[in-house]
Amino acid sequence: MAEEWPLRHDLVEVAQRCEAYGLVLRSQGNFSVRIPDSSRILITPTGRPYSTMRPGDIVEVDLDGRILKGPHPPSYELPVHLAAYRADARIGACAHTEPPHVNALYALNKSLPNILGNFIYAFAGRGLAVGPRMKSGTSDFAAANVEALGDRFGIVWPNHGLFCVGRTLEVAFIRSLHAEQAAQVYYLAIALDGREPLLLPNEEQEQYVQAAKAEGWDSP
């Protein structure tokens, strides 16, 4: 337990930061980390408000979904977290948030373009994948979304939320935050003018992509 305690603390802290930034409300979303050099993960419990969550509330499961430790049931979205970890050993953390501007855009069947440099950088220019509209929390949902994610690092669940992966929990958090910031700017630009906003020139976008590659942001 001692070696896992910093990871448990990080999960609570990032979940609370996401709530502070408006990426989730109360107990929405879910967050997980892979325990290094193991076939186990830690994940937030289902239905527990982040404001009162403590490291001891975090649930430990193996990659087959068996509960190993924890006083509460794991997140309802556990299957998609497990599918992501099994699909790519480089993934060290997953963050599912429910950011309002991302949700609003994709509810209208709009896609988020490369409108901001930090969004381009965080996703290495690949943008967001889009998953199918289907009931979440099932193995079918998990398989469909991991397939749709492909080589990207974030996927929108239409009319639901955003799922980001990263080599660390902080990377998954930063990707979630930058996606919502870009969606907010895009939303406001359309609201102000009614037209599609101007994007960064392709040459400048490529500069962000190359900078991302140099710092390892072109992999989970």
ABEGO torsion letter per residue (X at the ends): XAAAAAAAAAAAAAAAAAAAAGABBGABEBBBBBBBGBABBBBBBBGBBAAABBAAABBBBBAAGBBABEABBBBAAAAAAAAAAAABAABABBBBBBBAAAAAAAAAGBBBBBABAAAAAAAGGAEBBBBBBBBBGBAAAAAAAAAAAEABABBBBBGAEBBBBBABAAAAAAAAAAAAAAAAAAAAAAAAAGBBBBBBBAAAAAAAAAAAAAAGAABX
